[in-house]
Amino acid sequence: MAGSVVADEPAEDTGDVAQHSRSTGRFAITFDDGPDPESTLPVLDRLDDLGVAATFFCLGSMAVKYPDIVREIDARGHDIGVHGYDHMPHLLRSPRWVCHDVLRAKAEMESIGITVRWFRPPYGVISGTTLAVAKYSGMDIVLWSAWGREWTTADAGEVRDRITGRLGNGVIVLMHDADTASPAGTWRVAYDALPMVIQAASDHKLQPVTLSALLD
Ligand SMILES: [Zn+2]
């Protein structure tokens, strides 16, 4: 339903996935803050190597600079959502600003030829206006239920452990394919962790799929 919120705040830490019955099924890997040719393209190549389809929440302010990268994401079979135009928390902005930002981002994606069904607000911060503009524009808000917080460490193994500790059927994983809103090098930690996450998922018979495959 347009305007509804999918995947609420991260669940309680559930420990190693092997200890739980939620170890068969499907989950979605999502990437925020791109597109950026320096980082998004290597991430796309790595996903191809791994045979994985993911979902990219693009910023309008980056998409306007790199529309060909957005088209490339689409052409390689990934899903695309929108992450706002500028990367600002909605609770610190006026309702007018939030409406303008979200609608501008959606319009930018459409001008590139991409129809977006999902919106992820920056930092996962949701105001009343966030909900209203998502509903008005026909988008569902999608948050996440597992993340590696890769901006806090250079250790890809740590990122893997944070993600796989919450992995299970229906889980939505948040990673980053660009450093737009995080310290330089953040994307590379996610890039390094990606094959390890996929291996851990495979060990537990969890298949990574796009959001449309997971949610439809
Ligand atoms: Zn972000």
Boltz pocket constraint, residues with backbone or C-beta under 6 A from the ligand:
constraints:
  - pocket:
      binder: B
      contacts: [[A, 32], [A, 33], [A, 83], [A, 87], [A, 121], [A, 122], [A, 123], [A, 181]]
      max_distance: 6.0
